[in-house]
């Protein structure tokens, strides 16, 4: 699969299911105290002095939560349908369309970056490129939060909510992701793996790293 193939497939999938997805996961953070704690810890590490990007922001729920914690944050996503929801629900925040693999940002522009379940459609051989791009746009001392489903068995979704699309959600081992982050020049700050919640089928992993 080429860059264009997986990026296009991801955009097409989320454009199709955006409203269904946003409704299904409307209260996701409300029911996840440990997840909120990791986001809050990340926000405290970043502080209020610089810009934070929520990369692959979807309907903007995490973007809005980061803003409520006092961060100067904007969201970026491939899907214009997802961005329409994010703008509708967060009228005071900025949302832009774009690819995480090719960020339209100068080197060192960000104090923090978040990839909240947004790397899960990126093939493993493209993760070094993705993390190198995150490293490039973070200022020295900047922090990165990466969240993803942990495990070895991928999950394929075919015609979700009856929509004529399909996409594979890629599971990762936390130690694999840590190794890739270290290889991209990051230093690990924290890692958490929690057990699945009532509506989840896999462990959930959260890594915080910083650019030395």
Backbone bond lengths (Angstrom), bond angles and torsions (degrees), N, CA, C in turn:
res aa  C-N    CA-C-N  psi(-1)  N-CA   C-N-CA  omega(-1)  CA-C   N-CA-C  phi
1 X - - - 1.466 - - 1.527 109.34 -
2 X 1.298 118.13 129.29 1.454 122.62 -179.73 1.524 110.18 -83.12
3 X 1.360 115.41 169.77 1.461 120.35 175.51 1.520 110.29 -52.49
4 X 1.329 115.61 -48.44 1.463 120.52 -177.28 1.522 110.51 -61.30
5 X 1.320 117.97 -39.08 1.460 121.68 -177.78 1.525 111.44 -61.53
6 X 1.330 118.40 -53.76 1.460 118.52 -173.45 1.525 111.58 -75.55
7 X 1.314 117.94 -31.76 1.460 119.82 176.03 1.528 110.38 -67.13
8 X 1.328 116.44 -45.00 1.469 120.33 179.01 1.519 111.25 -64.24
9 X 1.336 116.81 -42.55 1.465 120.07 179.35 1.521 111.40 -61.56
10 X 1.334 116.53 -40.73 1.460 120.41 179.48 1.530 110.91 -66.12
11 X 1.320 116.49 -46.04 1.464 120.20 179.82 1.535 110.67 -61.04
12 X 1.323 116.80 -45.14 1.463 121.09 -178.31 1.523 111.18 -62.31
13 X 1.330 116.44 -42.35 1.456 121.48 -179.64 1.525 110.54 -60.51
14 X 1.322 117.06 -51.27 1.462 119.50 -174.75 1.524 112.69 -75.28
15 X 1.312 118.00 -28.89 1.467 119.13 171.96 1.526 110.46 -60.65
16 X 1.333 116.25 -36.91 1.460 120.57 -177.45 1.521 113.31 -74.76
17 X 1.344 117.27 -37.25 1.470 120.14 -171.31 1.526 113.17 -106.30
18 X 1.319 118.37 8.26 1.465 121.55 -168.98 1.528 113.20 -52.53
19 X 1.322 117.57 -52.91 1.466 119.73 -176.67 1.525 111.28 -65.59
20 X 1.336 117.43 -40.62 1.472 121.02 178.15 1.525 110.63 -62.96
21 X 1.325 115.49 -45.63 1.468 121.83 -179.27 1.529 110.70 -60.80
22 X 1.337 115.60 -47.59 1.461 119.95 -177.70 1.523 111.11 -61.78
23 X 1.316 117.52 -38.28 1.456 121.06 179.36 1.520 111.19 -71.49
24 X 1.325 117.62 -41.55 1.464 122.24 -178.54 1.531 111.28 -61.98
25 X 1.323 116.55 -40.18 1.459 120.59 -174.01 1.529 112.52 -108.77
26 X 1.322 116.10 26.28 1.466 120.92 -176.74 1.523 112.09 -57.42
27 X 1.326 117.73 -39.38 1.468 121.21 -175.21 1.522 112.27 -106.36
28 X 1.322 117.21 24.35 1.462 120.37 -175.55 1.515 114.00 -56.79
29 X 1.316 118.56 -48.07 1.457 120.82 -179.35 1.520 111.98 -71.90
30 X 1.316 117.32 -32.44 1.468 120.66 -179.39 1.519 111.31 -60.41
31 X 1.321 116.68 -31.25 1.462 121.56 -177.49 1.528 113.05 -99.00
32 X 1.341 117.44 15.77 1.465 120.43 -173.52 1.528 110.79 -134.28
33 X 1.344 117.97 75.84 1.465 120.07 -176.48 1.528 113.83 -62.07
34 X 1.332 118.06 -36.08 1.464 119.38 -179.91 1.527 110.91 -69.55
35 X 1.334 116.44 -37.40 1.461 120.28 177.51 1.530 110.06 -63.68
36 X 1.336 116.17 -44.46 1.460 120.05 177.71 1.524 111.07 -61.47
37 X 1.320 116.45 -36.83 1.463 119.99 179.93 1.533 111.19 -64.43
38 X 1.326 116.96 -39.85 1.470 119.58 178.04 1.527 110.84 -66.55
39 X 1.335 116.94 -40.41 1.463 120.24 177.95 1.525 109.88 -64.65
40 X 1.337 116.84 -42.16 1.459 120.37 179.46 1.522 111.31 -65.00
41 X 1.337 116.95 -39.41 1.455 119.87 176.46 1.512 112.10 -62.81
42 X 1.328 115.67 -42.76 1.465 120.72 175.43 1.525 110.40 -58.60
43 X 1.339 116.94 -46.19 1.466 120.46 -178.49 1.518 111.42 -61.37
44 X 1.323 116.66 -38.83 1.467 119.35 179.33 1.521 110.97 -68.59
45 X 1.317 117.30 -37.32 1.467 120.29 177.12 1.531 111.40 -64.06
46 X 1.333 116.29 -39.86 1.465 120.40 -179.85 1.519 110.83 -69.94
47 X 1.328 117.04 -42.39 1.457 120.78 -175.83 1.517 111.00 77.23
48 X 1.313 116.90 -174.38 1.459 120.81 -173.16 1.507 115.34 -103.25
49 X 1.321 118.17 14.08 1.460 119.08 -170.30 1.506 117.44 -93.48
50 X 1.327 119.16 -5.07 1.460 120.12 -175.57 1.508 112.09 -145.85
51 X 1.325 115.05 -178.04 1.457 121.63 -177.06 1.521 110.43 -89.67
52 X 1.333 115.34 141.26 1.465 122.96 176.31 1.520 108.30 -119.50
53 X 1.326 116.91 139.36 1.461 122.35 176.94 1.517 110.06 -112.47
54 X 1.325 115.85 129.15 1.471 122.51 172.48 1.526 106.16 -95.18
55 X 1.323 116.01 100.64 1.463 122.83 -168.60 1.527 110.09 -93.94
56 X 1.331 115.59 115.54 1.450 120.97 -170.45 1.513 108.99 81.34
57 X 1.335 115.93 51.44 1.461 122.47 -167.77 1.515 114.08 -75.73
58 X 1.348 118.72 -15.24 1.457 119.99 -178.31 1.512 111.38 56.90
59 X 1.345 118.33 -133.54 1.464 120.73 -177.28 1.524 114.21 -77.70
60 X 1.333 117.91 5.69 1.453 121.15 170.58 1.509 116.58 84.53
61 X 1.333 118.00 16.27 1.462 119.57 -177.88 1.530 111.51 -67.58
62 X 1.334 116.64 -43.89 1.463 119.70 179.02 1.523 110.07 -70.55
63 X 1.320 117.21 -36.32 1.461 120.41 176.64 1.521 110.04 -57.14
64 X 1.325 115.55 -48.48 1.454 119.89 179.48 1.516 112.54 -62.48
65 X 1.333 116.88 -38.78 1.460 120.18 179.63 1.527 110.64 -66.68
66 X 1.322 117.15 -41.83 1.461 120.59 176.69 1.524 110.75 -60.15
67 X 1.321 116.61 -41.40 1.464 120.16 178.17 1.524 110.65 -63.09
68 X 1.336 117.21 -38.63 1.466 120.55 179.57 1.519 111.82 -66.07
69 X 1.332 117.12 -20.99 1.461 122.36 177.88 1.526 111.95 -88.32
70 X 1.321 116.89 2.97 1.458 121.04 174.07 1.510 115.74 98.34
71 X 1.338 118.02 7.24 1.458 119.83 -179.25 1.523 111.36 -86.93
72 X 1.310 115.53 148.16 1.468 122.21 171.49 1.521 107.07 -86.38
73 X 1.327 117.16 100.61 1.461 121.39 -166.45 1.519 111.06 -129.45
74 X 1.315 115.44 146.90 1.460 121.20 170.09 1.521 108.43 -132.62
75 X 1.338 115.76 159.68 1.450 121.00 -179.41 1.509 112.35 -112.11
76 X 1.322 115.20 150.08 1.462 122.50 177.12 1.512 108.92 -135.59
77 X 1.339 116.79 138.37 1.454 120.04 179.62 1.520 109.67 -153.35
78 X 1.344 115.96 156.30 1.462 121.45 174.89 1.518 112.46 -70.69
79 X 1.332 115.66 -35.78 1.460 121.69 -167.58 1.523 112.07 -90.06
80 X 1.311 116.37 117.81 1.464 119.94 177.27 1.520 111.06 -67.00
81 X 1.332 117.91 -30.37 1.467 120.28 177.15 1.524 111.30 -67.11
82 X 1.327 117.26 -40.31 1.458 120.37 174.69 1.525 110.63 -64.24
83 X 1.320 116.70 -41.88 1.463 120.09 -179.45 1.522 111.70 -64.35
84 X 1.329 117.45 -34.06 1.461 120.42 177.43 1.526 110.48 -61.23
85 X 1.329 117.12 -40.43 1.466 120.92 176.87 1.521 110.41 -67.40
86 X 1.331 116.50 -44.41 1.465 120.49 -179.72 1.526 111.18 -59.14
87 X 1.323 116.96 -42.74 1.475 120.10 179.40 1.520 111.05 -68.42
88 X 1.317 116.97 -37.90 1.460 121.64 179.66 1.525 111.55 -64.71
89 X 1.330 116.60 -39.46 1.456 120.71 -175.43 1.520 113.52 -90.31
90 X 1.337 117.08 -14.67 1.462 121.71 -179.50 1.525 108.97 -133.75
91 X 1.340 117.49 67.25 1.464 119.80 -170.74 1.522 115.06 -62.88
92 X 1.312 118.24 -18.97 1.459 119.58 -179.61 1.509 114.78 -91.19
93 X 1.338 117.77 -0.93 1.462 121.05 -175.94 1.519 111.49 -108.68
94 X 1.326 114.99 159.43 1.466 121.69 -178.95 1.522 109.82 -97.11
95 X 1.337 115.53 134.58 1.460 121.82 177.08 1.523 108.57 -133.70
96 X 1.340 115.65 136.33 1.452 121.57 -176.59 1.526 110.05 -129.63
97 X 1.317 116.01 151.27 1.467 120.91 175.22 1.524 108.87 -92.05
98 X 1.335 115.78 137.13 1.455 119.88 178.50 1.512 111.38 173.50
99 X 1.318 115.38 175.71 1.458 122.91 -179.14 1.520 110.55 -106.48
100 X 1.319 116.70 136.34 1.459 121.48 176.50 1.522 111.87 -62.53
101 X 1.318 117.23 -26.18 1.463 120.95 -178.07 1.521 112.99 -74.91
102 X 1.329 116.33 -18.34 1.468 120.85 -178.48 1.522 108.17 -140.69
103 X 1.315 116.08 76.93 1.460 120.94 -175.35 1.520 110.68 -78.69
104 X 1.315 114.81 132.28 1.467 120.82 179.54 1.525 108.95 -85.81
105 X 1.328 114.85 63.29 1.460 122.18 -177.73 1.520 109.45 -137.60
106 X 1.336 117.56 144.72 1.461 119.52 175.66 1.522 111.37 -67.92
107 X 1.314 116.42 160.65 1.461 121.43 174.02 1.532 109.32 -56.94
108 X 1.333 116.12 136.45 1.454 120.82 174.89 1.513 115.47 67.34
109 X 1.331 117.93 24.31 1.463 120.70 -173.86 1.525 113.54 -79.24
110 X 1.333 118.73 -19.75 1.459 121.61 -169.73 1.520 112.48 -112.42
111 X 1.332 114.97 144.45 1.458 120.99 170.76 1.527 111.00 -85.74
112 X 1.337 115.75 -22.47 1.452 120.13 -179.67 1.512 111.20 -158.67
113 X 1.318 115.97 155.11 1.461 122.03 177.18 1.521 108.57 -142.88
114 X 1.325 115.36 144.26 1.459 122.29 -179.66 1.521 108.76 -125.01
115 X 1.321 115.75 131.19 1.463 122.07 171.16 1.522 106.16 -121.91
116 X 1.335 115.17 86.60 1.457 121.75 -172.15 1.524 109.08 -94.49
117 X 1.321 115.97 93.94 1.466 122.99 -176.76 1.534 111.84 60.29
118 X 1.315 117.63 24.62 1.463 119.67 -178.30 1.523 113.20 -101.27
119 X 1.337 118.10 -6.62 1.464 120.38 176.76 1.527 111.72 -93.50
120 X 1.331 117.56 2.58 1.466 120.59 -169.07 1.528 113.63 -79.32
121 X 1.324 117.70 -3.12 1.462 120.74 173.87 1.523 111.50 -112.60
122 X 1.319 117.22 3.06 1.459 122.28 178.80 1.523 109.32 -86.97
123 X 1.333 118.95 121.10 1.473 120.23 179.14 1.525 111.08 -56.35
124 X 1.321 115.70 148.93 1.462 120.17 -173.97 1.524 112.03 -59.16
125 X 1.334 117.89 -32.98 1.456 118.72 -179.13 1.527 112.33 -73.15
126 X 1.336 117.73 -10.87 1.455 121.95 176.76 1.528 112.67 -98.69
127 X 1.326 118.16 -6.97 1.461 120.23 -179.01 1.534 112.81 -64.51
128 X 1.339 120.69 -39.41 1.470 117.94 175.90 1.528 112.46 -58.31
129 X 1.307 116.95 -39.61 1.468 120.70 176.87 1.525 110.59 -64.49
130 X 1.345 117.14 -42.63 1.452 120.92 -179.83 1.518 111.17 -62.86
131 X 1.327 117.17 -47.00 1.461 120.02 -178.15 1.526 111.60 -69.92
132 X 1.326 117.33 -30.76 1.463 119.87 174.53 1.527 110.67 -64.25
133 X 1.331 116.58 -36.99 1.463 120.68 177.74 1.530 110.52 -68.21
134 X 1.328 117.77 -41.00 1.461 120.49 175.07 1.532 109.91 -59.55
135 X 1.322 116.45 -44.62 1.465 121.29 -179.59 1.525 110.77 -62.00
136 X 1.309 116.69 -40.35 1.469 121.28 -178.49 1.519 112.15 -60.76
137 X 1.326 117.09 -44.20 1.474 119.72 -172.95 1.528 112.89 -84.57
138 X 1.326 118.16 -11.00 1.459 120.50 176.59 1.519 110.53 -85.16
139 X 1.321 116.04 138.02 1.456 120.88 172.95 1.529 109.37 -72.03
140 X 1.329 118.61 154.52 1.466 119.67 172.50 1.521 110.34 -52.95
141 X 1.328 115.79 131.98 1.451 121.19 -175.17 1.515 113.77 89.49
142 X 1.343 117.36 -8.73 1.458 121.18 179.29 1.514 112.10 -70.73
143 X 1.331 116.59 154.51 1.459 122.15 -175.18 1.524 111.62 -114.49
144 X 1.319 114.47 149.76 1.463 123.60 179.27 1.521 108.90 -126.19
145 X 1.344 116.08 133.76 1.461 122.29 172.16 1.520 108.61 -114.38
146 X 1.326 116.42 125.27 1.460 122.42 178.28 1.524 108.37 -122.55
147 X 1.326 116.51 125.32 1.468 121.79 176.59 1.524 108.83 -120.63
148 X 1.338 116.41 143.95 1.463 120.24 -177.00 1.523 109.31 -164.55
149 X 1.343 115.77 161.50 1.461 120.60 173.90 1.520 109.10 -77.24
150 X 1.320 116.75 131.06 1.462 121.32 -177.72 1.528 110.17 -93.15
151 X 1.325 115.12 143.31 1.453 119.62 176.79 1.509 112.21 146.14
152 X 1.323 115.38 -177.04 1.458 122.23 -177.73 1.524 112.80 -111.19
153 X 1.315 117.47 -18.25 1.466 121.22 -173.84 1.524 110.01 -102.87
154 X 1.321 116.27 115.44 1.461 121.17 177.97 1.525 109.86 -68.83
155 X 1.336 115.73 162.20 1.463 120.55 179.09 1.525 108.94 -127.30
156 X 1.323 115.19 123.02 1.460 121.02 -178.44 1.523 109.79 -99.35
157 X 1.330 116.07 129.18 1.463 121.49 178.56 1.530 108.98 -108.03
158 X 1.310 115.72 118.56 1.465 123.05 -178.24 1.528 108.94 -113.61
159 X 1.319 117.37 122.92 1.456 124.38 178.81 1.535 112.89 52.22
160 X 1.341 117.85 52.63 1.468 118.98 177.68 1.524 110.67 -64.11
161 X 1.337 115.22 140.66 1.460 122.14 -177.80 1.538 111.59 52.91
162 X 1.325 116.52 24.92 1.458 121.25 178.88 1.519 114.55 76.95
163 X 1.323 117.85 7.55 1.466 120.81 -179.66 1.533 109.90 -80.18
164 X 1.327 118.51 145.74 1.472 121.24 -174.96 1.531 113.33 -82.62
165 X 1.332 116.50 55.21 1.457 122.21 -179.82 1.524 109.23 -138.10
166 X 1.326 115.61 164.82 1.465 121.28 177.01 1.520 108.72 -148.79
167 X 1.331 116.04 150.77 1.464 120.74 178.80 1.519 108.45 -159.87
168 X 1.344 115.65 146.63 1.458 121.34 177.63 1.521 109.74 -99.19
169 X 1.333 115.02 132.61 1.456 122.28 177.10 1.533 106.48 -99.27
170 X 1.317 116.44 117.14 1.456 123.05 -170.96 1.522 111.10 -89.76
171 X 1.333 116.66 126.70 1.453 122.12 176.21 1.533 109.30 -88.92
172 X 1.322 116.24 150.43 1.470 121.38 179.50 1.534 109.11 -132.74
173 X 1.323 115.21 150.41 1.453 120.25 169.42 1.529 108.37 -83.63
174 X 1.336 119.12 134.27 1.466 120.28 -179.85 1.522 113.23 -54.87
175 X 1.326 117.43 -40.18 1.464 119.01 -179.10 1.531 111.58 -65.61
176 X 1.331 116.28 -31.49 1.464 120.44 175.47 1.523 110.52 -64.48
177 X 1.328 116.44 -45.50 1.454 120.69 -179.08 1.531 111.26 -67.29
178 X 1.330 116.48 -39.45 1.465 119.43 176.66 1.525 110.40 -60.00
179 X 1.334 117.27 -44.69 1.459 120.69 179.26 1.514 112.41 -60.55
180 X 1.327 116.73 -40.04 1.466 120.11 179.33 1.526 111.38 -68.54
181 X 1.329 117.30 -38.30 1.459 120.43 177.22 1.530 111.10 -65.25
182 X 1.321 116.49 -43.16 1.468 119.71 177.01 1.527 110.80 -62.29
183 X 1.318 116.29 -39.88 1.455 120.76 178.62 1.514 113.34 -64.57
184 X 1.350 116.20 -26.65 1.467 120.77 178.24 1.524 112.17 -84.67
185 X 1.330 117.45 -2.08 1.460 120.43 177.27 1.509 115.16 103.57
186 X 1.341 117.63 5.36 1.455 120.77 178.69 1.527 110.78 -84.38
187 X 1.324 115.42 159.82 1.455 122.86 169.39 1.530 107.62 -114.10
188 X 1.317 116.88 135.93 1.457 121.08 -177.13 1.524 110.60 -77.82
189 X 1.334 116.20 134.36 1.460 122.87 177.13 1.523 110.74 -104.29
190 X 1.324 116.81 -44.92 1.467 119.92 -174.81 1.518 109.65 -157.78
191 X 1.328 115.48 151.55 1.455 120.11 170.78 1.529 109.28 -142.93
192 X 1.317 115.30 140.86 1.456 121.78 177.19 1.522 108.45 -136.69
193 X 1.319 116.19 136.37 1.460 121.93 171.36 1.525 106.42 -125.99
194 X 1.328 115.84 121.01 1.460 118.84 178.52 1.528 109.85 -111.82
195 X 1.314 114.73 159.86 1.456 120.91 -179.98 1.529 110.24 -74.04
196 X 1.334 117.29 158.89 1.469 119.77 -178.81 1.525 112.29 -61.51
197 X 1.335 115.25 142.36 1.450 120.86 172.20 1.514 110.66 -80.46
198 X 1.343 117.60 -177.50 1.469 121.60 -175.41 1.525 114.17 -57.68
199 X 1.323 118.24 -33.42 1.462 121.07 -176.99 1.522 112.30 -103.34
200 X 1.338 118.22 11.33 1.460 122.11 -175.63 1.525 110.50 -111.31
201 X 1.333 115.52 156.21 1.462 120.20 -177.98 1.525 112.31 -117.08
202 X 1.329 118.28 -2.27 1.452 120.49 -179.44 1.519 109.90 -142.73
203 X 1.332 115.68 163.24 1.456 120.52 172.27 1.535 109.59 -63.28
204 X 1.334 115.60 154.87 1.450 122.09 179.83 1.522 108.98 -117.25
205 X 1.316 117.47 131.57 1.455 122.60 -174.94 1.519 111.14 -116.25
206 X 1.335 115.65 144.25 1.456 122.87 -179.22 1.529 108.13 -137.35
207 X 1.313 115.80 121.81 1.455 121.67 178.87 1.521 109.26 -119.36
208 X 1.330 116.07 136.33 1.462 121.32 170.35 1.520 107.39 -117.61
209 X 1.320 115.50 129.39 1.458 122.09 179.50 1.522 108.31 -133.07
210 X 1.330 115.98 164.14 1.456 118.34 175.42 1.532 109.99 -135.20
211 X 1.308 114.72 157.10 1.466 120.77 174.67 1.530 108.09 -89.00
212 X 1.312 118.25 114.67 1.484 120.63 -178.58 1.525 111.43 -60.06
